[in-house]
Amino acid sequence: QMKKQCDQKLLIRMKTECVPCSLNLKTPCPAGYTKTTNGTGIPDCRYYLEIKTHLLSFPGCRHHCMKEFEQPECCQGHWGPDCMGK
């Protein structure tokens, strides 16, 4: 019995919004995602504050998140919704 279904595992990575590092400690990842950074996250971004007519830019932090996703796929030589063979 040859295997018909060969699902592909995909890793989806994303970053949370950039905020002041002191406020980033409790920033959650979106539902279904796992946080891959600790503490205040990674200080690799800038956030903006509008004060009257000026837009000020400050260094900030964000978290990296990931989610494992299984994409249904048929093995080679099979096709269709039920992965039928030749």
N, C-alpha and C positions, 0 to 999 in steps of 0.2 A: 504494500500500500504506500504509494508515493504521497508526500505531503503536498496539499494543494494550496494551503494558505501560508504565506510568508510575510507576516506583518512587519512593517518597518518601525523601529523605535526612533522617535524624533525628540530632540531637546529644544524647547522653545525658551529663549533667554530674553529678558527685558529689564529695564531699569526704572525705578520709581522716580517721581518728580523731584527736581532739585529744590531743597529747602535749607534753611539755616542748620548747620550741623548739630547745634544744641537741641533742635526740635526733631531731629531725624531718628533718635533712639527708638521711638515707638512706632515709626512708620511701617505699616504692614504691606506685604505684597498683595496683589490682587488674588481673589479667591482661586484656589487650585494651584497657586504658585508657591514655591519654597524659597525662603530667603537664603542666599548663599554668602551674604556679608554679615558681619557682626557689629555690635555697638552702634556707633553713629554712621556707619556705612563708609563709603569711599568719597574723599573730598576732591572729586574730579569734575566739578561743574560750577556754574554760576547761576544765581537767581536774581531777579530784578524787582526793584521797588519803585513805584511811581510816587514822587513827592512833588506836589504842585505841578510844575511844568517840566520837571527833570526825571529822567529814568536812570536810576542808580543800579549798578551791578555789584554784587557781592559774591565772594567764594562760598560755595555751599557743599552739601553732601547728598548722596543718594544711595539707595540699596540696589543690589543686583538680585534678580529673582529668576528662577527656572522652573519649568514644568515638563514632565515627561509625557509624551503623547504617542499613542500607538496608531499608526496609519494602516488600515487594512489594505493588504496587497496580495495578489495571487503569485504563486511561485511561477518560475519560467515554464512556459508550455501550457499554462492554465489561464482562463479568462472569465469575465462575466461576474455577476453578483455572487454566484455560488462557486467560483473558481473551477469551472468544468474543464476537463482535459480534452485532448484531441479525439 
